[in-house]
């Protein structure tokens, strides 16, 4: 007796329709026309089923603060200042409520796991971290959350932040992150973050090269520290807009450094498209790295949301499918192969960063999303609606399929 039987599903690695047989929290059968009895039968109606989406770079602590920010210029300098001022008034309950709102958005959009940065500095102390630990526990039934203790506003000029990062790691932060371009001594910033990573044996995630000046990239320093400390495969970087402003030969040379150090790269289309190129009055650059080009070289690349409803990104719904579609437009992707690569950046590649299973398989977790689409490529091309989700054999959300009511 199966607990759940999903009939007529379209899976990414199967040409024909497949049935999925589930017992407790595991997939027991994955084959055509399962006839075993089941307590619950769900007809997928030949629509696409996958293991869900994975968000590798988001800021839940400063989401949904647009009403507290004065956005006049729309620049990153203004956004940084407005956010820095707003953080002073963050309370634990306030962060919990705003973060919960975005996590619920993400769940309903089919996200099964996410990595959120948590700023720990003298302005906010440990309040955001305490709130996000509660969020992590409250929504564990539907989504797995990683907490990255993060130095957003620099480190060497404000070493109390270093102590707060250590405190967060002592209290359960999953990894540590830094922002070298916000520090007067970016190289030392990188070294200090790696020191903490080694001390607590956790992975590292940096915000990097958030501008369009092709000079003075932080990639060589981070690649050098990654190799020196034997941290290959444990480091990721986000933004890296400088790469989009470089001639191909320079970009390829830096990409090779990332490849040799096995450093993953995350692009953040919504924020980067808004923030880059503000000084241009015509032929405005997109400022978003072509991750497909880097993926072709062998890099692990992902697409993520970064911010939702704040001065850095004054819109958003936590939909990774929408973000991948936006990226596909920016990168001018057209072929099925290229669109498929974008799909991998919010599924397989992103799951790899979070150490999650991104394929449905016999013996694997009964965690999946049903979408209003026929294939992985169709999901991205149409910004497909997630219809329902299960995590470990239990339902987590439903978005009823829209019905058309024609005139009689």
Beta strands, then each sheet from edge to edge (+ up, - down):
strand 1: 2-10
strand 2: 18-23
strand 3: 26-31
strand 4: 38-50
strand 5: 53-58
strand 6: 111-119
strand 7: 144-151
strand 8: 175-179
strand 9: 203-208
strand 10: 235-239
strand 11: 263-267
strand 12: 301-303
strand 13: 368-371
strand 14: 386-391
strand 15: 394-398
sheet 1: 3+ 2- 1+ 4+ 13- 14+ 15-
sheet 2: 5+ 6+ 7+ 8+ 9+ 10+ 11+ 12+
end
